[in-house]
Amino acid sequence: MDRREFLKYCGKISLLFTGSLLFAEDIARAFVKIAEGAVNILWLQGQACSGDSVSLLYGDSPEVPELITSIINLRFHPVVSVAQGELVMRIINQELKNKDYILCFEGAVPYKMLGACKIGEFYLTEILKKAISSSIAVVAVGTCSSYGGIPAANKETGAISVVEFMKREGLNKPYVRLPGCPTNSIRVTGTVAYIVAFEKLPALDTDNRPILYYPDVIHNNCQRFQYFSQDRYITDYNQKRGCLFKMGCRGPITKADCPLRRYNRNTSWCVDANGPCIGCANPKFPWPAETGIYTDPNRIK
Amino acid sequence: MVKRISPLTRIEGHLKVEVDVENGKVKSARVSGEMYRGFENLLIGRRPLDAQRITQRVCGVCHEVHGIASSKALADLYKIEPPPNGKLLKDIILALHMSIDHILHFFTLALPDYVDFSALSVYRGKDPKLNRLKEWVVSRRPWLYTKKVPGNYIEDPQTAIPLVAAYIEAFDKLSLGASALATLGGKAPFAHNVFPGGVSVELTMDRIMKVSNIVDQLLYFVKTKYIPSAVEVAKRYREYFYIGHGYMNLLSYGGFEATGTPLYTPGIMINGKLYPLDVDQIVEDVSHSYYDGEAESFRKEETRPHYGKKGAYSWIKAPRYKGHPMETGPISRILVTPSTRESFLSFLKREFGVGIKEAFSTNGRNLARAFEAKLLLEYVNKALSKLNPKESTIVTVNPEANVTGTGLGLSNAARGELLHYIEAENGRITKYQMVVPSTWNFSPRDYKGQPGPVEKALEGTPVRFAEGLIEVGRVIRSYDPCTACSIH
């Protein structure tokens, strides 16, 4: 690749991640830094389902080969790394010594029943404490990691988010929340590329979510907002045009960019496929047991 | 001497395996699941319809399977039947998901056990993606691909490079397949428009054509890259037809029936003999698992976690059928169903000159998975042609309905056969139990001391590379481990 091609490529990535070509130079500098091995990514999982990892593997902007060769230096990922067993622990320990990585953490942390999650021969909490202490910054990938999510709905294990874990353990590190179940892969790649390129966190809201990806409640950007304005509601799923509010749609109270950026090669998103938003990026997900996820449309006036 | 792989990577979740090695072979093995979240218990007291959205999140790799299984259990609870479009759409979403899950397994998860990626350093071709990867591997020596355990990898460039090229192309196909799922389900992982009574999406010709076009591309990839790559690996590693044999016990629930001609039939194989399926013969034993209680049917059991229980070594329960540990997966569906058994066995005979006994092996399982990817995509094509955009897609259930009763959902997953069972009273869940494919395969010992299917299959595995245990990893990965699923 010559310099012109290289800058063009950086411009494409800048556009992808920041919505503007302005940052092409910064992205170019970031690549130089990555090439020098300055910033690495360590990806660990707690009480997780690998959904956020799979979302990344399904990613299209960029695809995995482009992502790992040019954008992030992924030192270890439990689903992709060729290593196994002892060698994995050696890699993790080496990174803990190097202290040169951004920690991407997926899943919740069992704070009460420590045996509910182990990595190698250690409790997750032991490794996680060290991994956070030695990191440059923490990216909480997905709803479990950001807010506790489904594991926290079970009180047996004392599951909490990684952010709450940092608070309880007195670990002060810059952090970003990227909720979503799973979170759109572009939020992960964009956030990490931004941190590497600008050596700071992207602009965040009061809950430490990047404003770029969580600009407003879903409802306000929803393609079906007009139906809401006209009081045209769906009360049976065989109706295909209308607002899903009465079915329990959580778009009005959940912040995320789903209607703007959509999923899987910009193909669709839940409401577009006539499924109510279940608020999977909401701090309260999966919602209190009493209220549940959906509502009886006849009850909602 | 006891050796262990801890943690095991390129699988879903937190898994550990300990093997006792004697005279260069595995004498016995213990597989431990190391992460618990407690899905079954957190569902109690919730509305039944929540179960579908919550259980689908048991696993982000097998991301549609629990949602579909739960929707079947709920349909049984609410006593409703989806319209033909609804059934077809569920089958399409499930089959499409399973086929890309198979691609993910073979290339992303399993292939690095067999191929040395540094063979790429002598690549002379013009593929820009391969060249970028080559440049990267040569100049940076990335840990991700170069830090590997010792082993007998394919190193000659003539064989290795096409396999690495297919590995790279597979990422594109995963992303493409996910976009087909999103076309019908809104997004992948986790479609939010699948319900007990069907799928709520607006069925347009536009959507159907888009999915059909992608299915053709996936099918082409499976026929020209996936199956040939799996065959190539099996030819290079012929000894793996005799490694990882396991019990000859198989479980199939049948499935993919919405087109009118079922792809699979239900049935059981014990010691190589076929029997009809009776789900009431299933119990979940917990004598070596971190739970209190006795071996009980899913209709009766409760999940009572007890970490550190004496004699226990895994969070995975031990399902047994009439007391037998059972293997489940593409191999079980294919070998229990007469038509697919015949075609798969003739494929094995033709390509490798081996028979049914060798099908129970590391190679056999990997090949069955590739074979099934083709069967599933062909099924999707048939199902797509039967969709009728003018007809209803769903029977809507009132989420706050005051329902009381039980519901059973028998369904399929990439890793084998999946069962969801629900009990509800006055619109609230009182019991939820899942008996999951990886629970069967990765179960620990039971009260009789019988090893689980994978533990059994590991016995006799040669250990020439004691440092890192590459051979053990290959056998385990042939079952496509999913720890999040197995424990849930």
Contacts between the chains, C-beta under 8 A, distances in Angstrom:
chain1	res1	chain2	res2	distance
A	35	B	140	7.6
A	37	B	140	7.6
A	45	B	13	7.5
A	45	B	14	7.5
A	46	B	35	7.9
A	47	B	35	5.9
A	47	B	36	7.7
A	47	B	37	5.1
A	48	B	13	7.5
A	48	B	35	8.0
A	48	B	60	7.6
A	48	B	484	7.1
A	49	B	12	7.4
A	49	B	13	8.0
A	49	B	57	5.9
A	49	B	58	6.5
A	49	B	59	4.9
A	49	B	60	4.0
A	49	B	61	7.5
A	49	B	484	4.6
A	50	B	12	4.9
A	50	B	13	6.8
A	50	B	59	7.2
A	50	B	60	4.6
A	50	B	61	5.2
A	50	B	484	6.6
A	51	B	57	6.9
A	51	B	59	7.6
A	51	B	60	2.3
A	51	B	61	7.8
A	51	B	63	6.4
A	51	B	189	5.0
A	51	B	190	7.0
A	52	B	60	6.9
A	53	B	60	7.1
A	54	B	60	5.0
A	54	B	61	5.5
A	54	B	63	6.6
A	54	B	104	7.7
A	54	B	189	5.6
A	55	B	60	7.5
A	55	B	189	6.2
A	57	B	104	6.8
A	57	B	108	6.6
A	57	B	171	7.0
A	57	B	174	5.9
A	58	B	174	5.5
A	58	B	175	5.2
A	58	B	178	3.9
A	58	B	188	6.4
A	58	B	189	7.7
A	59	B	175	6.5
A	60	B	175	4.6
A	60	B	179	7.5
A	63	B	171	5.3
A	63	B	172	6.2
A	63	B	175	6.0
A	64	B	171	4.5
A	65	B	129	5.5
A	65	B	132	7.0
A	65	B	133	6.0
A	65	B	168	5.3
A	65	B	171	5.9
A	66	B	129	7.8
A	66	B	132	7.4
A	68	B	142	7.5
A	68	B	144	6.5
A	69	B	132	5.3
A	69	B	133	5.9
A	69	B	135	7.8
A	69	B	136	4.1
A	70	B	132	7.2
A	70	B	136	7.9
A	73	B	140	7.9
A	73	B	142	7.3
A	74	B	142	7.8
A	74	B	144	5.4
A	75	B	143	5.3
A	75	B	144	7.2
A	76	B	143	6.9
A	76	B	144	7.4
A	77	B	144	6.9
A	78	B	7	7.2
A	78	B	9	5.3
A	78	B	10	7.9
A	79	B	9	7.4
A	79	B	10	6.4
A	79	B	11	7.8
A	79	B	12	7.5
A	79	B	108	7.2
A	79	B	109	7.3
A	80	B	10	7.3
A	80	B	108	6.8
A	80	B	144	6.2
A	81	B	9	5.3
A	81	B	10	7.2
A	81	B	143	7.6
A	81	B	144	5.6
A	81	B	147	7.4
A	82	B	9	7.9
A	82	B	10	7.5
A	82	B	112	4.1
A	82	B	117	7.4
A	82	B	144	7.1
A	82	B	145	5.7
A	82	B	146	7.8
A	82	B	147	6.9
A	82	B	148	4.4
A	83	B	9	6.2
A	83	B	143	7.8
A	83	B	147	4.8
A	83	B	148	6.0
A	83	B	149	6.7
A	84	B	5	5.5
A	84	B	7	7.6
A	84	B	8	5.8
A	84	B	9	4.8
A	84	B	10	7.2
A	84	B	149	6.0
A	84	B	468	6.8
A	84	B	469	7.7
A	84	B	473	5.5
A	85	B	4	6.9
A	85	B	5	3.9
A	85	B	6	5.9
A	85	B	7	7.1
A	85	B	8	7.1
A	85	B	149	7.0
A	85	B	468	6.2
A	85	B	469	6.6
A	86	B	6	7.8
A	86	B	468	7.3
A	87	B	147	6.2
A	87	B	148	7.6
A	87	B	149	5.7
A	87	B	468	6.3
A	88	B	7	5.8
A	88	B	9	5.9
A	89	B	7	7.9
A	91	B	143	6.2
A	91	B	147	5.9
A	108	B	37	7.8
A	110	B	36	7.7
A	113	B	36	7.4
A	113	B	305	7.3
A	113	B	307	5.7
A	115	B	36	8.0
A	115	B	290	7.5
A	115	B	307	3.8
A	115	B	308	6.4
A	116	B	35	6.5
A	116	B	36	4.4
A	116	B	37	7.4
A	116	B	305	7.9
A	116	B	307	6.7
A	116	B	315	7.8
A	117	B	14	6.3
A	117	B	34	6.9
A	117	B	35	4.6
A	117	B	36	7.6
A	118	B	14	6.1
A	118	B	16	7.7
A	118	B	34	4.2
A	118	B	35	7.3
A	119	B	7	5.6
A	119	B	14	6.6
A	120	B	6	5.0
A	120	B	7	5.3
A	120	B	16	7.9
A	121	B	6	6.1
A	150	B	37	7.0
A	150	B	39	7.4
A	150	B	42	7.1
A	150	B	54	6.1
A	150	B	57	5.5
A	151	B	37	4.5
A	151	B	38	7.8
A	153	B	42	4.6
A	153	B	54	7.9
A	154	B	37	6.2
A	154	B	38	3.8
A	154	B	39	7.5
A	154	B	41	5.9
A	154	B	42	3.9
A	156	B	38	5.1
A	156	B	41	6.6
A	156	B	305	5.7
A	157	B	36	6.4
A	157	B	37	6.9
A	157	B	38	6.4
A	159	B	37	7.1
A	181	B	57	6.4
A	181	B	190	6.6
A	182	B	60	5.8
A	182	B	189	5.6
A	182	B	190	7.1
A	236	B	396	4.6
A	237	B	193	7.9
A	237	B	195	6.8
A	237	B	197	7.7
A	237	B	198	7.7
A	237	B	200	3.7
A	237	B	393	7.5
A	237	B	394	4.6
A	237	B	396	4.8
A	238	B	392	5.2
A	238	B	393	6.9
A	238	B	394	6.1
A	238	B	396	7.0
A	240	B	202	3.7
A	241	B	202	7.9
A	248	B	399	6.9
A	262	B	187	8.0
A	263	B	182	5.3
A	263	B	186	7.3
A	263	B	187	3.7
A	263	B	188	7.2
A	264	B	175	7.3
A	264	B	178	4.6
A	264	B	179	4.4
A	264	B	181	7.1
A	264	B	182	3.8
A	264	B	187	6.1
A	264	B	188	5.6
A	265	B	175	6.6
A	265	B	176	7.7
A	265	B	178	7.8
A	265	B	179	4.3
A	265	B	182	7.7
A	267	B	179	4.6
A	267	B	182	4.1
A	267	B	183	5.7
A	268	B	182	4.7
A	268	B	183	6.2
A	268	B	185	8.0
A	268	B	186	5.1
A	268	B	187	6.6
A	269	B	186	5.6
A	269	B	187	5.9
A	270	B	186	4.2
A	270	B	187	6.4
A	270	B	192	4.4
A	270	B	193	6.9
A	271	B	186	7.6
A	272	B	186	6.2
A	273	B	182	7.6
A	273	B	184	7.0
A	273	B	185	5.9
A	273	B	186	3.2
A	273	B	187	7.8
A	273	B	191	7.3
A	273	B	192	7.6
A	273	B	193	4.9
A	273	B	200	7.6
A	273	B	201	4.8
A	274	B	193	5.6
A	274	B	200	4.4
A	274	B	201	5.3
A	274	B	202	5.7
A	275	B	185	7.7
A	275	B	186	5.4
A	275	B	191	7.1
A	275	B	192	3.8
A	275	B	193	3.1
A	275	B	200	5.8
A	275	B	201	7.7
A	276	B	192	7.1
A	277	B	192	7.6
A	278	B	53	5.6
A	278	B	192	5.6
A	280	B	190	7.6
A	286	B	50	7.1
A	286	B	53	7.2
A	286	B	54	5.7
A	287	B	50	8.0
A	289	B	45	4.8
A	289	B	46	4.6
A	289	B	50	8.0
A	292	B	46	6.0
A	292	B	47	3.9
A	292	B	49	7.1
A	292	B	50	5.0
A	292	B	399	6.6
A	292	B	400	7.8
A	293	B	47	7.6
A	293	B	49	7.0
A	293	B	50	5.0
A	293	B	53	5.4
A	293	B	399	7.6
A	294	B	47	7.4
A	294	B	49	5.4
A	294	B	50	7.6
A	294	B	399	3.6
A	294	B	400	8.0
A	295	B	399	6.5
A	295	B	400	7.0
A	296	B	398	5.4
A	296	B	399	6.2
A	296	B	400	3.9
A	296	B	401	8.0
A	298	B	398	7.6
A	299	B	400	6.9
